Amino acid sequence: MDDNAPCHRTVADEQLLESEDIERMDWPARSPDLNPIEHVWDFLGRRLAARTLPPVTILELRLALQDEWAAMPEQLIDTLILSMGRRCETYLAVR
């Protein structure tokens, strides 16, 4: 997913995409509703906040995120993927 943010575009990224013959899609900047990973970050953030003992150190945070990632329901990811068509249609309709 490319959000057109300059900080997410490096020479290495450009070279990799070119070497793999991958074309960038024309994608609107600042459109978190069109980026499924934003919903995943939200899910992980809510799960971390709901923990009885929230992580305090970077190591604890890393381990907690790994645990929550592993416990994430596959159906969440499937639902996000399947919703992309509708999300794009909605975006185009209001654009």
Backbone atoms as SQL, in Angstrom:
CREATE TABLE atoms (id INTEGER PRIMARY KEY, chain TEXT, resi INTEGER, resn TEXT, atom TEXT, x REAL, y REAL, z REAL);
INSERT INTO atoms VALUES
  (1, 'A', 1, 'MET', 'N', 0.856, -1.165, 0.000),
  (2, 'A', 1, 'MET', 'CA', 0.000, 0.000, 0.000),
  (3, 'A', 1, 'MET', 'C', 0.899, 1.224, 0.000),
  (4, 'A', 2, 'ASP', 'N', 0.689, 2.072, -0.917),
  (5, 'A', 2, 'ASP', 'CA', 1.509, 3.279, -1.050),
  (6, 'A', 2, 'ASP', 'C', 0.599, 4.479, -0.833),
  (7, 'A', 3, 'ASP', 'N', 0.904, 5.266, 0.190),
  (8, 'A', 3, 'ASP', 'CA', 0.053, 6.419, 0.482),
  (9, 'A', 3, 'ASP', 'C', 0.596, 7.714, -0.099),
  (10, 'A', 4, 'ASN', 'N', 1.577, 7.612, -0.980),
  (11, 'A', 4, 'ASN', 'CA', 2.170, 8.759, -1.655),
  (12, 'A', 4, 'ASN', 'C', 2.934, 9.704, -0.732),
  (13, 'A', 5, 'ALA', 'N', 3.170, 9.309, 0.488),
  (14, 'A', 5, 'ALA', 'CA', 3.946, 10.153, 1.403),
  (15, 'A', 5, 'ALA', 'C', 5.416, 10.096, 0.986),
  (16, 'A', 6, 'PRO', 'N', 6.055, 11.249, 0.793),
  (17, 'A', 6, 'PRO', 'CA', 7.454, 11.260, 0.360),
  (18, 'A', 6, 'PRO', 'C', 8.381, 10.471, 1.279),
  (19, 'A', 7, 'CYS', 'N', 8.078, 10.454, 2.583),
  (20, 'A', 7, 'CYS', 'CA', 8.945, 9.733, 3.514),
  (21, 'A', 7, 'CYS', 'C', 8.867, 8.222, 3.315),
  (22, 'A', 8, 'HIS', 'N', 7.862, 7.748, 2.595),
  (23, 'A', 8, 'HIS', 'CA', 7.725, 6.321, 2.321),
  (24, 'A', 8, 'HIS', 'C', 8.285, 5.938, 0.963),
  (25, 'A', 9, 'ARG', 'N', 8.936, 6.859, 0.310),
  (26, 'A', 9, 'ARG', 'CA', 9.501, 6.613, -1.017),
  (27, 'A', 9, 'ARG', 'C', 11.009, 6.813, -0.966),
  (28, 'A', 10, 'THR', 'N', 11.725, 5.719, -1.000),
  (29, 'A', 10, 'THR', 'CA', 13.182, 5.808, -1.004),
  (30, 'A', 10, 'THR', 'C', 13.696, 5.343, -2.358),
  (31, 'A', 11, 'VAL', 'N', 14.948, 5.632, -2.615),
  (32, 'A', 11, 'VAL', 'CA', 15.576, 5.167, -3.854),
  (33, 'A', 11, 'VAL', 'C', 15.527, 3.640, -3.900),
  (34, 'A', 12, 'ALA', 'N', 15.784, 3.008, -2.762),
  (35, 'A', 12, 'ALA', 'CA', 15.754, 1.536, -2.704),
  (36, 'A', 12, 'ALA', 'C', 14.361, 1.003, -3.055),
  (37, 'A', 13, 'ASP', 'N', 13.318, 1.668, -2.543),
  (38, 'A', 13, 'ASP', 'CA', 11.948, 1.264, -2.879),
  (39, 'A', 13, 'ASP', 'C', 11.701, 1.362, -4.376),
  (40, 'A', 14, 'GLU', 'N', 12.094, 2.487, -4.942),
  (41, 'A', 14, 'GLU', 'CA', 11.894, 2.712, -6.372),
  (42, 'A', 14, 'GLU', 'C', 12.632, 1.650, -7.194),
  (43, 'A', 15, 'GLN', 'N', 13.862, 1.343, -6.791),
  (44, 'A', 15, 'GLN', 'CA', 14.652, 0.347, -7.513),
  (45, 'A', 15, 'GLN', 'C', 14.023, -1.040, -7.417),
  (46, 'A', 16, 'LEU', 'N', 13.528, -1.386, -6.239),
  (47, 'A', 16, 'LEU', 'CA', 12.887, -2.690, -6.063),
  (48, 'A', 16, 'LEU', 'C', 11.643, -2.797, -6.930),
  (49, 'A', 17, 'LEU', 'N', 10.789, -1.781, -6.888),
  (50, 'A', 17, 'LEU', 'CA', 9.575, -1.809, -7.698),
  (51, 'A', 17, 'LEU', 'C', 9.916, -1.926, -9.183),
  (52, 'A', 18, 'GLU', 'N', 10.916, -1.176, -9.610),
  (53, 'A', 18, 'GLU', 'CA', 11.318, -1.223, -11.011),
  (54, 'A', 18, 'GLU', 'C', 11.877, -2.597, -11.378),
  (55, 'A', 19, 'SER', 'N', 12.699, -3.169, -10.511),
  (56, 'A', 19, 'SER', 'CA', 13.308, -4.472, -10.807),
  (57, 'A', 19, 'SER', 'C', 12.268, -5.583, -10.862),
  (58, 'A', 20, 'GLU', 'N', 11.166, -5.408, -10.126),
  (59, 'A', 20, 'GLU', 'CA', 10.095, -6.411, -10.116),
  (60, 'A', 20, 'GLU', 'C', 8.975, -6.066, -11.090),
  (61, 'A', 21, 'ASP', 'N', 9.158, -4.989, -11.848),
  (62, 'A', 21, 'ASP', 'CA', 8.178, -4.533, -12.824),
  (63, 'A', 21, 'ASP', 'C', 6.807, -4.288, -12.180),
  (64, 'A', 22, 'ILE', 'N', 6.844, -3.596, -11.038),
  (65, 'A', 22, 'ILE', 'CA', 5.622, -3.272, -10.298),
  (66, 'A', 22, 'ILE', 'C', 5.301, -1.805, -10.530),
  (67, 'A', 23, 'GLU', 'N', 4.091, -1.538, -10.992),
  (68, 'A', 23, 'GLU', 'CA', 3.647, -0.161, -11.200),
  (69, 'A', 23, 'GLU', 'C', 2.956, 0.348, -9.949),
  (70, 'A', 24, 'ARG', 'N', 3.249, 1.595, -9.609),
  (71, 'A', 24, 'ARG', 'CA', 2.548, 2.222, -8.490),
  (72, 'A', 24, 'ARG', 'C', 1.125, 2.560, -8.929),
  (73, 'A', 25, 'MET', 'N', 0.192, 2.334, -8.018),
  (74, 'A', 25, 'MET', 'CA', -1.186, 2.729, -8.286),
  (75, 'A', 25, 'MET', 'C', -1.346, 4.203, -7.941),
  (76, 'A', 26, 'ASP', 'N', -2.219, 4.875, -8.648),
  (77, 'A', 26, 'ASP', 'CA', -2.559, 6.247, -8.314),
  (78, 'A', 26, 'ASP', 'C', -3.434, 6.180, -7.066),
  (79, 'A', 27, 'TRP', 'N', -2.907, 6.637, -5.949),
  (80, 'A', 27, 'TRP', 'CA', -3.591, 6.463, -4.672),
  (81, 'A', 27, 'TRP', 'C', -3.664, 7.791, -3.957),
  (82, 'A', 28, 'PRO', 'N', -4.814, 8.152, -3.412),
  (83, 'A', 28, 'PRO', 'CA', -4.936, 9.449, -2.733),
  (84, 'A', 28, 'PRO', 'C', -4.117, 9.490, -1.440),
  (85, 'A', 29, 'ALA', 'N', -3.444, 10.599, -1.235),
  (86, 'A', 29, 'ALA', 'CA', -2.685, 10.785, 0.005),
  (87, 'A', 29, 'ALA', 'C', -3.646, 10.989, 1.173),
  (88, 'A', 30, 'ARG', 'N', -3.184, 10.664, 2.334),
  (89, 'A', 30, 'ARG', 'CA', -3.948, 10.852, 3.567),
  (90, 'A', 30, 'ARG', 'C', -5.343, 10.253, 3.480),
  (91, 'A', 31, 'SER', 'N', -5.426, 8.994, 3.132),
  (92, 'A', 31, 'SER', 'CA', -6.710, 8.292, 3.054),
  (93, 'A', 31, 'SER', 'C', -6.665, 7.019, 3.883),
  (94, 'A', 32, 'PRO', 'N', -6.633, 7.157, 5.210),
  (95, 'A', 32, 'PRO', 'CA', -6.519, 5.977, 6.052),
  (96, 'A', 32, 'PRO', 'C', -7.676, 5.001, 5.876),
  (97, 'A', 33, 'ASP', 'N', -8.845, 5.515, 5.457),
  (98, 'A', 33, 'ASP', 'CA', -9.985, 4.628, 5.241),
  (99, 'A', 33, 'ASP', 'C', -9.742, 3.670, 4.075),
  (100, 'A', 34, 'LEU', 'N', -8.806, 4.010, 3.202),
  (101, 'A', 34, 'LEU', 'CA', -8.482, 3.138, 2.071),
  (102, 'A', 34, 'LEU', 'C', -7.253, 2.274, 2.341),
  (103, 'A', 35, 'ASN', 'N', -6.697, 2.362, 3.523),
  (104, 'A', 35, 'ASN', 'CA', -5.495, 1.609, 3.850),
  (105, 'A', 35, 'ASN', 'C', -5.817, 0.601, 4.954),
  (106, 'A', 36, 'PRO', 'N', -5.962, -0.678, 4.596),
  (107, 'A', 36, 'PRO', 'CA', -6.370, -1.686, 5.583),
  (108, 'A', 36, 'PRO', 'C', -5.450, -1.783, 6.797),
  (109, 'A', 37, 'ILE', 'N', -4.168, -1.481, 6.650),
  (110, 'A', 37, 'ILE', 'CA', -3.264, -1.628, 7.788),
  (111, 'A', 37, 'ILE', 'C', -3.628, -0.665, 8.915),
  (112, 'A', 38, 'GLU', 'N', -4.270, 0.457, 8.584),
  (113, 'A', 38, 'GLU', 'CA', -4.685, 1.395, 9.628),
  (114, 'A', 38, 'GLU', 'C', -5.676, 0.741, 10.582),
  (115, 'A', 39, 'HIS', 'N', -6.544, -0.113, 10.041),
  (116, 'A', 39, 'HIS', 'CA', -7.516, -0.823, 10.876),
  (117, 'A', 39, 'HIS', 'C', -6.819, -1.880, 11.731),
  (118, 'A', 40, 'VAL', 'N', -5.770, -2.466, 11.191),
  (119, 'A', 40, 'VAL', 'CA', -4.984, -3.440, 11.953),
  (120, 'A', 40, 'VAL', 'C', -4.276, -2.739, 13.106),
  (121, 'A', 41, 'TRP', 'N', -3.672, -1.566, 12.845),
  (122, 'A', 41, 'TRP', 'CA', -3.016, -0.816, 13.924),
  (123, 'A', 41, 'TRP', 'C', -4.036, -0.457, 15.003),
  (124, 'A', 42, 'ASP', 'N', -5.237, -0.063, 14.599),
  (125, 'A', 42, 'ASP', 'CA', -6.285, 0.267, 15.562),
  (126, 'A', 42, 'ASP', 'C', -6.628, -0.948, 16.423),
  (127, 'A', 43, 'PHE', 'N', -6.780, -2.100, 15.786),
  (128, 'A', 43, 'PHE', 'CA', -7.082, -3.338, 16.508),
  (129, 'A', 43, 'PHE', 'C', -5.983, -3.632, 17.533),
  (130, 'A', 44, 'LEU', 'N', -4.722, -3.550, 17.086),
  (131, 'A', 44, 'LEU', 'CA', -3.599, -3.837, 17.987),
  (132, 'A', 44, 'LEU', 'C', -3.550, -2.829, 19.138),
  (133, 'A', 45, 'GLY', 'N', -3.789, -1.565, 18.836),
  (134, 'A', 45, 'GLY', 'CA', -3.780, -0.538, 19.878),
  (135, 'A', 45, 'GLY', 'C', -4.856, -0.776, 20.925),
  (136, 'A', 46, 'ARG', 'N', -6.047, -1.144, 20.479),
  (137, 'A', 46, 'ARG', 'CA', -7.134, -1.426, 21.422),
  (138, 'A', 46, 'ARG', 'C', -6.823, -2.641, 22.273),
  (139, 'A', 47, 'ARG', 'N', -6.219, -3.670, 21.652),
  (140, 'A', 47, 'ARG', 'CA', -5.859, -4.881, 22.398),
  (141, 'A', 47, 'ARG', 'C', -4.782, -4.578, 23.447),
  (142, 'A', 48, 'LEU', 'N', -3.805, -3.755, 23.084),
  (143, 'A', 48, 'LEU', 'CA', -2.769, -3.393, 24.052),
  (144, 'A', 48, 'LEU', 'C', -3.359, -2.589, 25.203),
  (145, 'A', 49, 'ALA', 'N', -4.257, -1.659, 24.880),
  (146, 'A', 49, 'ALA', 'CA', -4.875, -0.817, 25.910),
  (147, 'A', 49, 'ALA', 'C', -5.747, -1.636, 26.861),
  (148, 'A', 50, 'ALA', 'N', -6.272, -2.743, 26.382),
  (149, 'A', 50, 'ALA', 'CA', -7.163, -3.571, 27.201),
  (150, 'A', 50, 'ALA', 'C', -6.408, -4.540, 28.108),
  (151, 'A', 51, 'ARG', 'N', -5.110, -4.627, 27.950),
  (152, 'A', 51, 'ARG', 'CA', -4.330, -5.548, 28.783),
  (153, 'A', 51, 'ARG', 'C', -4.358, -5.098, 30.248),
  (154, 'A', 52, 'THR', 'N', -4.397, -6.086, 31.132),
  (155, 'A', 52, 'THR', 'CA', -4.381, -5.796, 32.563),
  (156, 'A', 52, 'THR', 'C', -3.100, -5.075, 32.948),
  (157, 'A', 53, 'LEU', 'N', -1.982, -5.563, 32.420),
  (158, 'A', 53, 'LEU', 'CA', -0.690, -4.916, 32.640),
  (159, 'A', 53, 'LEU', 'C', -0.150, -4.439, 31.304),
  (160, 'A', 54, 'PRO', 'N', -0.330, -3.162, 30.995),
  (161, 'A', 54, 'PRO', 'CA', 0.169, -2.671, 29.708),
  (162, 'A', 54, 'PRO', 'C', 1.695, -2.715, 29.667),
  (163, 'A', 55, 'PRO', 'N', 2.263, -2.857, 28.473),
  (164, 'A', 55, 'PRO', 'CA', 3.717, -2.885, 28.366),
  (165, 'A', 55, 'PRO', 'C', 4.326, -1.555, 28.809),
  (166, 'A', 56, 'VAL', 'N', 5.465, -1.652, 29.480),
  (167, 'A', 56, 'VAL', 'CA', 6.132, -0.461, 29.990),
  (168, 'A', 56, 'VAL', 'C', 7.445, -0.202, 29.234),
  (169, 'A', 57, 'THR', 'N', 8.144, -1.266, 28.903),
  (170, 'A', 57, 'THR', 'CA', 9.417, -1.115, 28.206),
  (171, 'A', 57, 'THR', 'C', 9.238, -1.413, 26.719),
  (172, 'A', 58, 'ILE', 'N', 10.225, -1.059, 25.944),
  (173, 'A', 58, 'ILE', 'CA', 10.188, -1.348, 24.507),
  (174, 'A', 58, 'ILE', 'C', 10.127, -2.860, 24.282),
  (175, 'A', 59, 'LEU', 'N', 10.886, -3.618, 25.057),
  (176, 'A', 59, 'LEU', 'CA', 10.864, -5.076, 24.912),
  (177, 'A', 59, 'LEU', 'C', 9.482, -5.627, 25.223),
  (178, 'A', 60, 'GLU', 'N', 8.865, -5.150, 26.299),
  (179, 'A', 60, 'GLU', 'CA', 7.511, -5.590, 26.644),
  (180, 'A', 60, 'GLU', 'C', 6.528, -5.228, 25.533),
  (181, 'A', 61, 'LEU', 'N', 6.680, -4.044, 24.971),
  (182, 'A', 61, 'LEU', 'CA', 5.811, -3.615, 23.878),
  (183, 'A', 61, 'LEU', 'C', 5.985, -4.527, 22.670),
  (184, 'A', 62, 'ARG', 'N', 7.220, -4.809, 22.329),
  (185, 'A', 62, 'ARG', 'CA', 7.491, -5.689, 21.193),
  (186, 'A', 62, 'ARG', 'C', 6.865, -7.066, 21.402),
  (187, 'A', 63, 'LEU', 'N', 7.057, -7.629, 22.595),
  (188, 'A', 63, 'LEU', 'CA', 6.500, -8.950, 22.872),
  (189, 'A', 63, 'LEU', 'C', 4.974, -8.925, 22.885),
  (190, 'A', 64, 'ALA', 'N', 4.397, -7.874, 23.464),
  (191, 'A', 64, 'ALA', 'CA', 2.934, -7.756, 23.504),
  (192, 'A', 64, 'ALA', 'C', 2.368, -7.631, 22.091),
  (193, 'A', 65, 'LEU', 'N', 3.012, -6.824, 21.249),
  (194, 'A', 65, 'LEU', 'CA', 2.554, -6.679, 19.861),
  (195, 'A', 65, 'LEU', 'C', 2.654, -8.009, 19.107),
  (196, 'A', 66, 'GLN', 'N', 3.731, -8.733, 19.333),
  (197, 'A', 66, 'GLN', 'CA', 3.875, -10.035, 18.678),
  (198, 'A', 66, 'GLN', 'C', 2.781, -10.990, 19.133),
  (199, 'A', 67, 'ASP', 'N', 2.475, -10.977, 20.420),
  (200, 'A', 67, 'ASP', 'CA', 1.397, -11.840, 20.942),
  (201, 'A', 67, 'ASP', 'C', 0.051, -11.466, 20.337),
  (202, 'A', 68, 'GLU', 'N', -0.237, -10.170, 20.315),
  (203, 'A', 68, 'GLU', 'CA', -1.527, -9.716, 19.785),
  (204, 'A', 68, 'GLU', 'C', -1.618, -9.959, 18.278),
  (205, 'A', 69, 'TRP', 'N', -0.508, -9.783, 17.573),
  (206, 'A', 69, 'TRP', 'CA', -0.496, -10.049, 16.128),
  (207, 'A', 69, 'TRP', 'C', -0.824, -11.524, 15.877),
  (208, 'A', 70, 'ALA', 'N', -0.189, -12.402, 16.647),
  (209, 'A', 70, 'ALA', 'CA', -0.410, -13.840, 16.480),
  (210, 'A', 70, 'ALA', 'C', -1.845, -14.232, 16.830),
  (211, 'A', 71, 'ALA', 'N', -2.454, -13.492, 17.760),
  (212, 'A', 71, 'ALA', 'CA', -3.818, -13.801, 18.196),
  (213, 'A', 71, 'ALA', 'C', -4.883, -13.111, 17.344),
  (214, 'A', 72, 'MET', 'N', -4.469, -12.278, 16.405),
  (215, 'A', 72, 'MET', 'CA', -5.430, -11.542, 15.586),
  (216, 'A', 72, 'MET', 'C', -6.269, -12.529, 14.760),
  (217, 'A', 73, 'PRO', 'N', -7.571, -12.373, 14.807),
  (218, 'A', 73, 'PRO', 'CA', -8.419, -13.289, 14.037),
  (219, 'A', 73, 'PRO', 'C', -8.175, -13.137, 12.528),
  (220, 'A', 74, 'GLU', 'N', -8.001, -14.256, 11.874),
  (221, 'A', 74, 'GLU', 'CA', -7.787, -14.221, 10.426),
  (222, 'A', 74, 'GLU', 'C', -8.992, -13.597, 9.721),
  (223, 'A', 75, 'GLN', 'N', -10.153, -13.762, 10.324),
  (224, 'A', 75, 'GLN', 'CA', -11.360, -13.185, 9.731),
  (225, 'A', 75, 'GLN', 'C', -11.283, -11.659, 9.650),
  (226, 'A', 76, 'LEU', 'N', -10.580, -11.023, 10.589),
  (227, 'A', 76, 'LEU', 'CA', -10.402, -9.570, 10.538),
  (228, 'A', 76, 'LEU', 'C', -9.681, -9.178, 9.250),
  (229, 'A', 77, 'ILE', 'N', -8.598, -9.871, 8.956),
  (230, 'A', 77, 'ILE', 'CA', -7.832, -9.584, 7.746),
  (231, 'A', 77, 'ILE', 'C', -8.674, -9.885, 6.508),
  (232, 'A', 78, 'ASP', 'N', -9.367, -11.016, 6.518),
  (233, 'A', 78, 'ASP', 'CA', -10.219, -11.379, 5.378),
  (234, 'A', 78, 'ASP', 'C', -11.280, -10.309, 5.131),
  (235, 'A', 79, 'THR', 'N', -11.905, -9.836, 6.201),
  (236, 'A', 79, 'THR', 'CA', -12.949, -8.818, 6.089),
  (237, 'A', 79, 'THR', 'C', -12.381, -7.527, 5.512),
  (238, 'A', 80, 'LEU', 'N', -11.198, -7.142, 5.976),
  (239, 'A', 80, 'LEU', 'CA', -10.574, -5.922, 5.454),
  (240, 'A', 80, 'LEU', 'C', -10.271, -6.050, 3.966),
  (241, 'A', 81, 'ILE', 'N', -9.752, -7.195, 3.570),
  (242, 'A', 81, 'ILE', 'CA', -9.440, -7.415, 2.156),
  (243, 'A', 81, 'ILE', 'C', -10.712, -7.383, 1.321),
  (244, 'A', 82, 'LEU', 'N', -11.731, -8.080, 1.775),
  (245, 'A', 82, 'LEU', 'CA', -12.984, -8.142, 1.017),
  (246, 'A', 82, 'LEU', 'C', -13.709, -6.798, 0.971),
  (247, 'A', 83, 'SER', 'N', -13.413, -5.913, 1.915),
  (248, 'A', 83, 'SER', 'CA', -14.094, -4.612, 1.936),
  (249, 'A', 83, 'SER', 'C', -13.432, -3.583, 1.020),
  (250, 'A', 84, 'MET', 'N', -12.286, -3.910, 0.451),
  (251, 'A', 84, 'MET', 'CA', -11.563, -2.921, -0.350),
  (252, 'A', 84, 'MET', 'C', -12.338, -2.459, -1.587),
  (253, 'A', 85, 'GLY', 'N', -13.030, -3.367, -2.244),
  (254, 'A', 85, 'GLY', 'CA', -13.819, -2.974, -3.412),
  (255, 'A', 85, 'GLY', 'C', -14.854, -1.932, -3.051),
  (256, 'A', 86, 'ARG', 'N', -15.582, -2.181, -1.964),
  (257, 'A', 86, 'ARG', 'CA', -16.603, -1.234, -1.504),
  (258, 'A', 86, 'ARG', 'C', -15.966, 0.084, -1.090),
  (259, 'A', 87, 'ARG', 'N', -14.849, 0.037, -0.412),
  (260, 'A', 87, 'ARG', 'CA', -14.171, 1.253, 0.027),
  (261, 'A', 87, 'ARG', 'C', -13.758, 2.111, -1.174),
  (262, 'A', 88, 'CYS', 'N', -13.204, 1.461, -2.187),
  (263, 'A', 88, 'CYS', 'CA', -12.776, 2.190, -3.385),
  (264, 'A', 88, 'CYS', 'C', -13.972, 2.779, -4.120),
  (265, 'A', 89, 'GLU', 'N', -15.047, 2.017, -4.233),
  (266, 'A', 89, 'GLU', 'CA', -16.260, 2.519, -4.893),
  (267, 'A', 89, 'GLU', 'C', -16.806, 3.735, -4.150),
  (268, 'A', 90, 'THR', 'N', -16.832, 3.667, -2.820),
  (269, 'A', 90, 'THR', 'CA', -17.325, 4.785, -2.013),
  (270, 'A', 90, 'THR', 'C', -16.447, 6.013, -2.222),
  (271, 'A', 91, 'TYR', 'N', -15.141, 5.806, -2.220),
  (272, 'A', 91, 'TYR', 'CA', -14.217, 6.923, -2.436),
  (273, 'A', 91, 'TYR', 'C', -14.458, 7.573, -3.800),
  (274, 'A', 92, 'LEU', 'N', -14.581, 6.745, -4.824),
  (275, 'A', 92, 'LEU', 'CA', -14.779, 7.277, -6.177),
  (276, 'A', 92, 'LEU', 'C', -16.118, 7.992, -6.316),
  (277, 'A', 93, 'ALA', 'N', -17.129, 7.512, -5.597),
  (278, 'A', 93, 'ALA', 'CA', -18.457, 8.124, -5.682),
  (279, 'A', 93, 'ALA', 'C', -18.481, 9.517, -5.061),
  (280, 'A', 94, 'VAL', 'N', -17.707, 9.740, -4.010),
  (281, 'A', 94, 'VAL', 'CA', -17.724, 11.043, -3.337),
  (282, 'A', 94, 'VAL', 'C', -16.617, 11.962, -3.823),
  (283, 'A', 95, 'ARG', 'N', -15.743, 11.458, -4.616),
  (284, 'A', 95, 'ARG', 'CA', -14.603, 12.221, -5.124),
  (285, 'A', 95, 'ARG', 'C', -15.026, 13.277, -6.034);
